[in-house]
Amino acid sequence: MQAEDTSIEELQGQIRRLNSKAGQMKMDLHDLAEGLPTDYNQLMDVAAATYEIYRKLDELKQHLKKLENAK
């Protein structure tokens, strides 16, 4: 039981850190989009990185939910 608690706490910490980073990346993508067509060549890289962080965040949240439901 203690190992699950630690895993849950670790996941919650990872999710908090990733949420913060994801929010910043979302704002960066928004700023880039507002400035179009300037720096349009960065758009795909920034969008791909933003997509990846939100995909990872969703994956971690689903894993956390499974751990919490298994308790």
PDB file of N, CA, C and O in Angstrom:
ATOM      1  N   MET A   1       0.819  -1.196   0.000  1.00  0.00           N
ATOM      2  CA  MET A   1       0.000   0.000   0.000  1.00  0.00           C
ATOM      3  C   MET A   1       0.868   1.268   0.000  1.00  0.00           C
ATOM      4  O   MET A   1       0.536   2.240  -0.678  1.00  0.00           O
ATOM      5  N   GLN A   2       1.955   1.265   0.740  1.00  0.00           N
ATOM      6  CA  GLN A   2       2.832   2.430   0.807  1.00  0.00           C
ATOM      7  C   GLN A   2       3.439   2.762  -0.557  1.00  0.00           C
ATOM      8  O   GLN A   2       3.578   3.937  -0.897  1.00  0.00           O
ATOM      9  N   ALA A   3       3.802   1.746  -1.340  1.00  0.00           N
ATOM     10  CA  ALA A   3       4.381   1.970  -2.665  1.00  0.00           C
ATOM     11  C   ALA A   3       3.387   2.671  -3.576  1.00  0.00           C
ATOM     12  O   ALA A   3       3.766   3.537  -4.365  1.00  0.00           O
ATOM     13  N   GLU A   4       2.108   2.297  -3.470  1.00  0.00           N
ATOM     14  CA  GLU A   4       1.082   2.957  -4.285  1.00  0.00           C
ATOM     15  C   GLU A   4       0.946   4.421  -3.887  1.00  0.00           C
ATOM     16  O   GLU A   4       0.810   5.289  -4.749  1.00  0.00           O
ATOM     17  N   ASP A   5       0.982   4.699  -2.582  1.00  0.00           N
ATOM     18  CA  ASP A   5       0.881   6.079  -2.118  1.00  0.00           C
ATOM     19  C   ASP A   5       2.035   6.917  -2.675  1.00  0.00           C
ATOM     20  O   ASP A   5       1.831   8.044  -3.127  1.00  0.00           O
ATOM     21  N   THR A   6       3.230   6.367  -2.637  1.00  0.00           N
ATOM     22  CA  THR A   6       4.399   7.076  -3.160  1.00  0.00           C
ATOM     23  C   THR A   6       4.237   7.300  -4.662  1.00  0.00           C
ATOM     24  O   THR A   6       4.514   8.390  -5.163  1.00  0.00           O
ATOM     25  N   SER A   7       3.790   6.277  -5.376  1.00  0.00           N
ATOM     26  CA  SER A   7       3.595   6.423  -6.813  1.00  0.00           C
ATOM     27  C   SER A   7       2.557   7.489  -7.114  1.00  0.00           C
ATOM     28  O   SER A   7       2.734   8.289  -8.033  1.00  0.00           O
ATOM     29  N   ILE A   8       1.491   7.505  -6.356  1.00  0.00           N
ATOM     30  CA  ILE A   8       0.445   8.514  -6.553  1.00  0.00           C
ATOM     31  C   ILE A   8       1.009   9.908  -6.289  1.00  0.00           C
ATOM     32  O   ILE A   8       0.771  10.836  -7.061  1.00  0.00           O
ATOM     33  N   GLU A   9       1.752  10.047  -5.202  1.00  0.00           N
ATOM     34  CA  GLU A   9       2.342  11.356  -4.880  1.00  0.00           C
ATOM     35  C   GLU A   9       3.335  11.792  -5.951  1.00  0.00           C
ATOM     36  O   GLU A   9       3.367  12.959  -6.341  1.00  0.00           O
ATOM     37  N   GLU A  10       4.141  10.852  -6.421  1.00  0.00           N
ATOM     38  CA  GLU A  10       5.104  11.179  -7.476  1.00  0.00           C
ATOM     39  C   GLU A  10       4.381  11.610  -8.750  1.00  0.00           C
ATOM     40  O   GLU A  10       4.768  12.585  -9.394  1.00  0.00           O
ATOM     41  N   LEU A  11       3.338  10.882  -9.104  1.00  0.00           N
ATOM     42  CA  LEU A  11       2.563  11.241 -10.302  1.00  0.00           C
ATOM     43  C   LEU A  11       1.929  12.616 -10.151  1.00  0.00           C
ATOM     44  O   LEU A  11       1.931  13.411 -11.091  1.00  0.00           O
ATOM     45  N   GLN A  12       1.392  12.897  -8.978  1.00  0.00           N
ATOM     46  CA  GLN A  12       0.778  14.210  -8.753  1.00  0.00           C
ATOM     47  C   GLN A  12       1.810  15.316  -8.916  1.00  0.00           C
ATOM     48  O   GLN A  12       1.504  16.368  -9.479  1.00  0.00           O
ATOM     49  N   GLY A  13       3.021  15.096  -8.434  1.00  0.00           N
ATOM     50  CA  GLY A  13       4.098  16.080  -8.600  1.00  0.00           C
ATOM     51  C   GLY A  13       4.471  16.261 -10.060  1.00  0.00           C
ATOM     52  O   GLY A  13       4.652  17.383 -10.534  1.00  0.00           O
ATOM     53  N   GLN A  14       4.586  15.141 -10.769  1.00  0.00           N
ATOM     54  CA  GLN A  14       4.905  15.215 -12.201  1.00  0.00           C
ATOM     55  C   GLN A  14       3.812  15.965 -12.953  1.00  0.00           C
ATOM     56  O   GLN A  14       4.099  16.776 -13.833  1.00  0.00           O
ATOM     57  N   ILE A  15       2.568  15.690 -12.604  1.00  0.00           N
ATOM     58  CA  ILE A  15       1.441  16.348 -13.275  1.00  0.00           C
ATOM     59  C   ILE A  15       1.453  17.843 -13.004  1.00  0.00           C
ATOM     60  O   ILE A  15       1.216  18.638 -13.914  1.00  0.00           O
ATOM     61  N   ARG A  16       1.725  18.237 -11.766  1.00  0.00           N
ATOM     62  CA  ARG A  16       1.788  19.672 -11.434  1.00  0.00           C
ATOM     63  C   ARG A  16       2.874  20.376 -12.248  1.00  0.00           C
ATOM     64  O   ARG A  16       2.646  21.448 -12.810  1.00  0.00           O
ATOM     65  N   ARG A  17       4.059  19.757 -12.303  1.00  0.00           N
ATOM     66  CA  ARG A  17       5.164  20.365 -13.059  1.00  0.00           C
ATOM     67  C   ARG A  17       4.840  20.428 -14.552  1.00  0.00           C
ATOM     68  O   ARG A  17       5.104  21.432 -15.214  1.00  0.00           O
ATOM     69  N   LEU A  18       4.270  19.351 -15.067  1.00  0.00           N
ATOM     70  CA  LEU A  18       3.936  19.303 -16.487  1.00  0.00           C
ATOM     71  C   LEU A  18       2.810  20.282 -16.819  1.00  0.00           C
ATOM     72  O   LEU A  18       2.814  20.890 -17.889  1.00  0.00           O
ATOM     73  N   ASN A  19       1.849  20.436 -15.909  1.00  0.00           N
ATOM     74  CA  ASN A  19       0.769  21.410 -16.112  1.00  0.00           C
ATOM     75  C   ASN A  19       1.330  22.812 -16.258  1.00  0.00           C
ATOM     76  O   ASN A  19       0.892  23.582 -17.112  1.00  0.00           O
ATOM     77  N   SER A  20       2.294  23.136 -15.424  1.00  0.00           N
ATOM     78  CA  SER A  20       2.908  24.462 -15.488  1.00  0.00           C
ATOM     79  C   SER A  20       3.622  24.657 -16.821  1.00  0.00           C
ATOM     80  O   SER A  20       3.468  25.689 -17.474  1.00  0.00           O
ATOM     81  N   LYS A  21       4.406  23.655 -17.218  1.00  0.00           N
ATOM     82  CA  LYS A  21       5.133  23.739 -18.481  1.00  0.00           C
ATOM     83  C   LYS A  21       4.162  23.783 -19.664  1.00  0.00           C
ATOM     84  O   LYS A  21       4.381  24.526 -20.621  1.00  0.00           O
ATOM     85  N   ALA A  22       3.093  22.988 -19.597  1.00  0.00           N
ATOM     86  CA  ALA A  22       2.100  22.951 -20.681  1.00  0.00           C
ATOM     87  C   ALA A  22       1.411  24.307 -20.830  1.00  0.00           C
ATOM     88  O   ALA A  22       1.168  24.766 -21.946  1.00  0.00           O
ATOM     89  N   GLY A  23       1.102  24.934 -19.717  1.00  0.00           N
ATOM     90  CA  GLY A  23       0.483  26.254 -19.767  1.00  0.00           C
ATOM     91  C   GLY A  23       1.381  27.278 -20.435  1.00  0.00           C
ATOM     92  O   GLY A  23       0.916  28.102 -21.222  1.00  0.00           O
ATOM     93  N   GLN A  24       2.666  27.225 -20.120  1.00  0.00           N
ATOM     94  CA  GLN A  24       3.619  28.145 -20.740  1.00  0.00           C
ATOM     95  C   GLN A  24       3.743  27.875 -22.229  1.00  0.00           C
ATOM     96  O   GLN A  24       3.814  28.807 -23.030  1.00  0.00           O
ATOM     97  N   MET A  25       3.768  26.598 -22.604  1.00  0.00           N
ATOM     98  CA  MET A  25       3.889  26.257 -24.023  1.00  0.00           C
ATOM     99  C   MET A  25       2.644  26.683 -24.797  1.00  0.00           C
ATOM    100  O   MET A  25       2.732  27.109 -25.949  1.00  0.00           O
ATOM    101  N   LYS A  26       1.492  26.563 -24.157  1.00  0.00           N
ATOM    102  CA  LYS A  26       0.247  26.994 -24.790  1.00  0.00           C
ATOM    103  C   LYS A  26       0.281  28.501 -25.050  1.00  0.00           C
ATOM    104  O   LYS A  26      -0.140  28.969 -26.107  1.00  0.00           O
ATOM    105  N   MET A  27       0.788  29.251 -24.071  1.00  0.00           N
ATOM    106  CA  MET A  27       0.888  30.704 -24.254  1.00  0.00           C
ATOM    107  C   MET A  27       1.905  31.047 -25.347  1.00  0.00           C
ATOM    108  O   MET A  27       1.688  31.968 -26.135  1.00  0.00           O
ATOM    109  N   ASP A  28       3.013  30.304 -25.389  1.00  0.00           N
ATOM    110  CA  ASP A  28       4.018  30.527 -26.435  1.00  0.00           C
ATOM    111  C   ASP A  28       3.428  30.266 -27.816  1.00  0.00           C
ATOM    112  O   ASP A  28       3.667  31.027 -28.754  1.00  0.00           O
ATOM    113  N   LEU A  29       2.659  29.193 -27.937  1.00  0.00           N
ATOM    114  CA  LEU A  29       2.015  28.867 -29.213  1.00  0.00           C
ATOM    115  C   LEU A  29       1.006  29.950 -29.593  1.00  0.00           C
ATOM    116  O   LEU A  29       0.916  30.345 -30.756  1.00  0.00           O
ATOM    117  N   HIS A  30       0.262  30.417 -28.620  1.00  0.00           N
ATOM    118  CA  HIS A  30      -0.709  31.482 -28.861  1.00  0.00           C
ATOM    119  C   HIS A  30      -0.009  32.759 -29.337  1.00  0.00           C
ATOM    120  O   HIS A  30      -0.444  33.397 -30.296  1.00  0.00           O
ATOM    121  N   ASP A  31       1.080  33.119 -28.656  1.00  0.00           N
ATOM    122  CA  ASP A  31       1.832  34.312 -29.042  1.00  0.00           C
ATOM    123  C   ASP A  31       2.398  34.177 -30.454  1.00  0.00           C
ATOM    124  O   ASP A  31       2.366  35.127 -31.236  1.00  0.00           O
ATOM    125  N   LEU A  32       2.911  33.001 -30.771  1.00  0.00           N
ATOM    126  CA  LEU A  32       3.446  32.752 -32.102  1.00  0.00           C
ATOM    127  C   LEU A  32       2.344  32.884 -33.153  1.00  0.00           C
ATOM    128  O   LEU A  32       2.551  33.490 -34.204  1.00  0.00           O
ATOM    129  N   ALA A  33       1.181  32.316 -32.866  1.00  0.00           N
ATOM    130  CA  ALA A  33       0.062  32.380 -33.812  1.00  0.00           C
ATOM    131  C   ALA A  33      -0.402  33.823 -34.014  1.00  0.00           C
ATOM    132  O   ALA A  33      -0.730  34.223 -35.131  1.00  0.00           O
ATOM    133  N   GLU A  34      -0.427  34.595 -32.940  1.00  0.00           N
ATOM    134  CA  GLU A  34      -0.840  35.999 -33.060  1.00  0.00           C
ATOM    135  C   GLU A  34       0.118  36.800 -33.925  1.00  0.00           C
ATOM    136  O   GLU A  34      -0.287  37.763 -34.575  1.00  0.00           O
ATOM    137  N   GLY A  35       1.389  36.405 -33.936  1.00  0.00           N
ATOM    138  CA  GLY A  35       2.392  37.139 -34.687  1.00  0.00           C
ATOM    139  C   GLY A  35       2.546  36.695 -36.133  1.00  0.00           C
ATOM    140  O   GLY A  35       3.391  37.224 -36.855  1.00  0.00           O
ATOM    141  N   LEU A  36       1.742  35.733 -36.564  1.00  0.00           N
ATOM    142  CA  LEU A  36       1.854  35.255 -37.947  1.00  0.00           C
ATOM    143  C   LEU A  36       1.606  36.385 -38.919  1.00  0.00           C
ATOM    144  O   LEU A  36       0.762  37.237 -38.642  1.00  0.00           O
ATOM    145  N   PRO A  37       2.282  36.436 -40.018  1.00  0.00           N
ATOM    146  CA  PRO A  37       3.147  35.415 -40.606  1.00  0.00           C
ATOM    147  C   PRO A  37       4.595  35.450 -40.124  1.00  0.00           C
ATOM    148  O   PRO A  37       5.406  34.634 -40.563  1.00  0.00           O
ATOM    149  N   THR A  38       4.932  36.375 -39.233  1.00  0.00           N
ATOM    150  CA  THR A  38       6.287  36.407 -38.694  1.00  0.00           C
ATOM    151  C   THR A  38       6.578  35.091 -37.964  1.00  0.00           C
ATOM    152  O   THR A  38       5.730  34.593 -37.224  1.00  0.00           O
ATOM    153  N   ASP A  39       7.738  34.545 -38.166  1.00  0.00           N
ATOM    154  CA  ASP A  39       8.193  33.308 -37.519  1.00  0.00           C
ATOM    155  C   ASP A  39       7.315  32.094 -37.827  1.00  0.00           C
ATOM    156  O   ASP A  39       7.251  31.148 -37.043  1.00  0.00           O
ATOM    157  N   TYR A  40       6.637  32.134 -38.982  1.00  0.00           N
ATOM    158  CA  TYR A  40       5.777  30.995 -39.353  1.00  0.00           C
ATOM    159  C   TYR A  40       6.563  29.688 -39.422  1.00  0.00           C
ATOM    160  O   TYR A  40       5.998  28.613 -39.221  1.00  0.00           O
ATOM    161  N   ASN A  41       7.871  29.777 -39.708  1.00  0.00           N
ATOM    162  CA  ASN A  41       8.684  28.563 -39.831  1.00  0.00           C
ATOM    163  C   ASN A  41       8.876  27.849 -38.494  1.00  0.00           C
ATOM    164  O   ASN A  41       9.304  26.695 -38.481  1.00  0.00           O
ATOM    165  N   GLN A  42       8.575  28.493 -37.382  1.00  0.00           N
ATOM    166  CA  GLN A  42       8.664  27.865 -36.056  1.00  0.00           C
ATOM    167  C   GLN A  42       7.354  27.205 -35.646  1.00  0.00           C
ATOM    168  O   GLN A  42       7.311  26.439 -34.683  1.00  0.00           O
ATOM    169  N   LEU A  43       6.302  27.498 -36.370  1.00  0.00           N
ATOM    170  CA  LEU A  43       4.961  27.072 -35.963  1.00  0.00           C
ATOM    171  C   LEU A  43       4.835  25.560 -35.781  1.00  0.00           C
ATOM    172  O   LEU A  43       4.302  25.108 -34.768  1.00  0.00           O
ATOM    173  N   MET A  44       5.311  24.781 -36.730  1.00  0.00           N
ATOM    174  CA  MET A  44       5.158  23.326 -36.648  1.00  0.00           C
ATOM    175  C   MET A  44       5.941  22.735 -35.468  1.00  0.00           C
ATOM    176  O   MET A  44       5.461  21.822 -34.796  1.00  0.00           O
ATOM    177  N   ASP A  45       7.133  23.252 -35.223  1.00  0.00           N
ATOM    178  CA  ASP A  45       7.930  22.739 -34.105  1.00  0.00           C
ATOM    179  C   ASP A  45       7.278  23.064 -32.766  1.00  0.00           C
ATOM    180  O   ASP A  45       7.193  22.206 -31.887  1.00  0.00           O
ATOM    181  N   VAL A  46       6.824  24.292 -32.614  1.00  0.00           N
ATOM    182  CA  VAL A  46       6.188  24.704 -31.358  1.00  0.00           C
ATOM    183  C   VAL A  46       4.875  23.950 -31.164  1.00  0.00           C
ATOM    184  O   VAL A  46       4.565  23.513 -30.056  1.00  0.00           O
ATOM    185  N   ALA A  47       4.110  23.800 -32.235  1.00  0.00           N
ATOM    186  CA  ALA A  47       2.836  23.063 -32.141  1.00  0.00           C
ATOM    187  C   ALA A  47       3.089  21.599 -31.792  1.00  0.00           C
ATOM    188  O   ALA A  47       2.369  21.034 -30.969  1.00  0.00           O
ATOM    189  N   ALA A  48       4.089  20.981 -32.397  1.00  0.00           N
ATOM    190  CA  ALA A  48       4.393  19.581 -32.116  1.00  0.00           C
ATOM    191  C   ALA A  48       4.842  19.395 -30.664  1.00  0.00           C
ATOM    192  O   ALA A  48       4.441  18.431 -30.011  1.00  0.00           O
ATOM    193  N   ALA A  49       5.656  20.293 -30.165  1.00  0.00           N
ATOM    194  CA  ALA A  49       6.117  20.207 -28.778  1.00  0.00           C
ATOM    195  C   ALA A  49       4.952  20.404 -27.811  1.00  0.00           C
ATOM    196  O   ALA A  49       4.861  19.722 -26.791  1.00  0.00           O
ATOM    197  N   THR A  50       4.062  21.342 -28.139  1.00  0.00           N
ATOM    198  CA  THR A  50       2.889  21.593 -27.307  1.00  0.00           C
ATOM    199  C   THR A  50       1.968  20.373 -27.311  1.00  0.00           C
ATOM    200  O   THR A  50       1.466  19.970 -26.262  1.00  0.00           O
ATOM    201  N   TYR A  51       1.750  19.794 -28.474  1.00  0.00           N
ATOM    202  CA  TYR A  51       0.934  18.580 -28.577  1.00  0.00           C
ATOM    203  C   TYR A  51       1.531  17.463 -27.721  1.00  0.00           C
ATOM    204  O   TYR A  51       0.808  16.788 -26.988  1.00  0.00           O
ATOM    205  N   GLU A  52       2.815  17.273 -27.809  1.00  0.00           N
ATOM    206  CA  GLU A  52       3.481  16.178 -27.089  1.00  0.00           C
ATOM    207  C   GLU A  52       3.358  16.343 -25.581  1.00  0.00           C
ATOM    208  O   GLU A  52       3.134  15.363 -24.872  1.00  0.00           O
ATOM    209  N   ILE A  53       3.500  17.562 -25.082  1.00  0.00           N
ATOM    210  CA  ILE A  53       3.406  17.753 -23.636  1.00  0.00           C
ATOM    211  C   ILE A  53       1.975  17.515 -23.149  1.00  0.00           C
ATOM    212  O   ILE A  53       1.777  16.961 -22.068  1.00  0.00           O
ATOM    213  N   TYR A  54       0.977  17.927 -23.936  1.00  0.00           N
ATOM    214  CA  TYR A  54      -0.407  17.671 -23.539  1.00  0.00           C
ATOM    215  C   TYR A  54      -0.758  16.194 -23.659  1.00  0.00           C
ATOM    216  O   TYR A  54      -1.574  15.694 -22.885  1.00  0.00           O
ATOM    217  N   ARG A  55      -0.153  15.479 -24.624  1.00  0.00           N
ATOM    218  CA  ARG A  55      -0.368  14.042 -24.742  1.00  0.00           C
ATOM    219  C   ARG A  55       0.197  13.331 -23.516  1.00  0.00           C
ATOM    220  O   ARG A  55      -0.446  12.446 -22.950  1.00  0.00           O
ATOM    221  N   LYS A  56       1.407  13.726 -23.109  1.00  0.00           N
ATOM    222  CA  LYS A  56       2.047  13.139 -21.933  1.00  0.00           C
ATOM    223  C   LYS A  56       1.254  13.460 -20.674  1.00  0.00           C
ATOM    224  O   LYS A  56       1.101  12.602 -19.804  1.00  0.00           O
ATOM    225  N   LEU A  57       0.753  14.674 -20.567  1.00  0.00           N
ATOM    226  CA  LEU A  57      -0.046  15.078 -19.422  1.00  0.00           C
ATOM    227  C   LEU A  57      -1.311  14.231 -19.318  1.00  0.00           C
ATOM    228  O   LEU A  57      -1.676  13.790 -18.228  1.00  0.00           O
ATOM    229  N   ASP A  58      -1.973  14.005 -20.439  1.00  0.00           N
ATOM    230  CA  ASP A  58      -3.173  13.170 -20.459  1.00  0.00           C
ATOM    231  C   ASP A  58      -2.836  11.740 -20.036  1.00  0.00           C
ATOM    232  O   ASP A  58      -3.581  11.117 -19.279  1.00  0.00           O
ATOM    233  N   GLU A  59      -1.721  11.231 -20.522  1.00  0.00           N
ATOM    234  CA  GLU A  59      -1.280   9.875 -20.177  1.00  0.00           C
ATOM    235  C   GLU A  59      -1.047   9.749 -18.666  1.00  0.00           C
ATOM    236  O   GLU A  59      -1.481   8.778 -18.046  1.00  0.00           O
ATOM    237  N   LEU A  60      -0.362  10.731 -18.083  1.00  0.00           N
ATOM    238  CA  LEU A  60      -0.097  10.707 -16.644  1.00  0.00           C
ATOM    239  C   LEU A  60      -1.388  10.809 -15.831  1.00  0.00           C
ATOM    240  O   LEU A  60      -1.535  10.131 -14.814  1.00  0.00           O
ATOM    241  N   LYS A  61      -2.310  11.641 -16.269  1.00  0.00           N
ATOM    242  CA  LYS A  61      -3.587  11.779 -15.552  1.00  0.00           C
ATOM    243  C   LYS A  61      -4.386  10.479 -15.598  1.00  0.00           C
ATOM    244  O   LYS A  61      -5.012  10.103 -14.606  1.00  0.00           O
ATOM    245  N   GLN A  62      -4.371   9.797 -16.726  1.00  0.00           N
ATOM    246  CA  GLN A  62      -5.072   8.515 -16.828  1.00  0.00           C
ATOM    247  C   GLN A  62      -4.425   7.469 -15.922  1.00  0.00           C
ATOM    248  O   GLN A  62      -5.117   6.679 -15.279  1.00  0.00           O
ATOM    249  N   HIS A  63      -3.099   7.471 -15.878  1.00  0.00           N
ATOM    250  CA  HIS A  63      -2.384   6.533 -15.014  1.00  0.00           C
ATOM    251  C   HIS A  63      -2.693   6.823 -13.545  1.00  0.00           C
ATOM    252  O   HIS A  63      -2.904   5.898 -12.760  1.00  0.00           O
ATOM    253  N   LEU A  64      -2.720   8.090 -13.175  1.00  0.00           N
ATOM    254  CA  LEU A  64      -3.044   8.488 -11.807  1.00  0.00           C
ATOM    255  C   LEU A  64      -4.451   8.029 -11.439  1.00  0.00           C
ATOM    256  O   LEU A  64      -4.670   7.509 -10.345  1.00  0.00           O
ATOM    257  N   LYS A  65      -5.392   8.216 -12.339  1.00  0.00           N
ATOM    258  CA  LYS A  65      -6.772   7.806 -12.072  1.00  0.00           C
ATOM    259  C   LYS A  65      -6.847   6.295 -11.828  1.00  0.00           C
ATOM    260  O   LYS A  65      -7.562   5.841 -10.935  1.00  0.00           O
ATOM    261  N   LYS A  66      -6.105   5.521 -12.626  1.00  0.00           N
ATOM    262  CA  LYS A  66      -6.094   4.066 -12.450  1.00  0.00           C
ATOM    263  C   LYS A  66      -5.526   3.694 -11.079  1.00  0.00           C
ATOM    264  O   LYS A  66      -6.065   2.822 -10.398  1.00  0.00           O
ATOM    265  N   LEU A  67      -4.447   4.351 -10.680  1.00  0.00           N
ATOM    266  CA  LEU A  67      -3.856   4.073  -9.377  1.00  0.00           C
ATOM    267  C   LEU A  67      -4.808   4.440  -8.240  1.00  0.00           C
ATOM    268  O   LEU A  67      -4.940   3.703  -7.263  1.00  0.00           O
ATOM    269  N   GLU A  68      -5.458   5.574  -8.380  1.00  0.00           N
ATOM    270  CA  GLU A  68      -6.395   6.009  -7.336  1.00  0.00           C
ATOM    271  C   GLU A  68      -7.597   5.074  -7.246  1.00  0.00           C
ATOM    272  O   GLU A  68      -8.080   4.791  -6.149  1.00  0.00           O
ATOM    273  N   ASN A  69      -8.075   4.599  -8.369  1.00  0.00           N
ATOM    274  CA  ASN A  69      -9.220   3.686  -8.368  1.00  0.00           C
ATOM    275  C   ASN A  69      -8.854   2.302  -7.850  1.00  0.00           C
ATOM    276  O   ASN A  69      -9.722   1.570  -7.375  1.00  0.00           O
ATOM    277  N   ALA A  70      -7.585   1.938  -7.935  1.00  0.00           N
ATOM    278  CA  ALA A  70      -7.129   0.634  -7.460  1.00  0.00           C
ATOM    279  C   ALA A  70      -6.962   0.604  -5.944  1.00  0.00           C
ATOM    280  O   ALA A  70      -6.852  -0.470  -5.352  1.00  0.00           O
ATOM    281  N   LYS A  71      -6.944   1.759  -5.326  1.00  0.00           N
ATOM    282  CA  LYS A  71      -6.755   1.846  -3.858  1.00  0.00           C
ATOM    283  C   LYS A  71      -7.871   1.217  -3.101  1.00  0.00           C
ATOM    284  O   LYS A  71      -7.856   1.210  -1.870  1.00  0.00           O
TER     285      LYS A  71
END
